[in-house]
């Protein structure tokens, strides 16, 4: 955590990646995120797909770090009273429960706002809390496909499949949805500092996926507005916006589509003869099409003369748009990502040492501190003691099954 949200208390309810990632983003910035889970199962993200050990999936380890876990059965009268005490002193309430689930648990916005008018209440779900799909439970690809990130599909041999050769997009909803929600929470906290009053935020991960496709969406929704005489670019054919292999078998992405970057490149590699291979009448020249096939071959020959490290040093020295084209297995060795603190060694009390990802937000004078994801109910006694529940009261709640 970096401390940007230090002093902010967040209460988190719900399961799976949407709300978990939102809580993680807030926790990474220093908020005290109290993750409330059911005493029976808790957030079953702990045991979904790839696991490092029972109850320790990679999803749980990544998305529930920098949180405290408390078990409460909110279906009971005692549990609802406990939740009321927890929320009455909180700054933010985040939930992944769909539709009217929270209303049925006594955790709806109207109820919590009456209890704590300063509360920022954020409901982040797959399809949003309003609209005809609001009550539908979702998983990640459902959000993506409503947001128009569906791969090309066809019916073949009686079954639907992805068209061979087409791309299957990576899951995006559980990434950009929580990011929009975190921005909304931060914005709402700023407004609260002015007005003194919290608000309700309804965030749909599918909406966020569609919003992230703005570049394609505006074009495809408005074909009648496109200037057909303007320049077009096909990255697959482009010579100047293209991946090239380096002499050590690695790859870089070369993006010298502006005249200045092209000229800087030609000068740096002592190829003044190539300067004329740029259209100065265009804002950017992608150098696409069959007529530039030879240029692409020549550029590959040039890129084979230096290692990746040498090309990056040249790019920094001569102001050229060139960047490493990395696979995930290569990120731990990239000097820039290492310097930025994006590869972090985590010392987990159960799993031991492993590498994880750091925080993209940097604040001068502050360093990122990571607390490992909690076990189910690990901080129940700690948090309840802060709320004024003594040993006897906690023992009674535990005996009644309200807490674990």
Secondary structure, 3 states (H helix, E strand, C coil): CCCCCCCCEEEEECCCHHHHHHHHHHHHCCCEEEEEECCCCCCHHHHCCCEEECCEEHHHHHHCCCEEEEECCCCCHHHHHHHHHHHHCCCEEEECCCCCHHHHCCCCHHHHHHHCCCCEEEEEECCCCCCCCCCCCCCHHHHHHHCCCCCCEEEECCEEEECCCCCCCCCCHHHHHHHHHHHHHHHHHHHHHHHCCCCEEEEEHHHHHHHHCHHHHHHHHCHHHCCCCCCCCCCCCCCCEEEEECCCCCEEEEECCCHHHHHHHHHHCCCHHHCCCCCCCCCCCCCCCHHHHHHHHHHHHHHCCCCHHHHHHHHHHHCCCEEECCCHHHHHHCHHHHHCCCEEEEEECCCEEEEEECCCCCCCCCCCCCCCCCCCCCCHHHHHHHCCCCHHHHHHHHHCCCCC
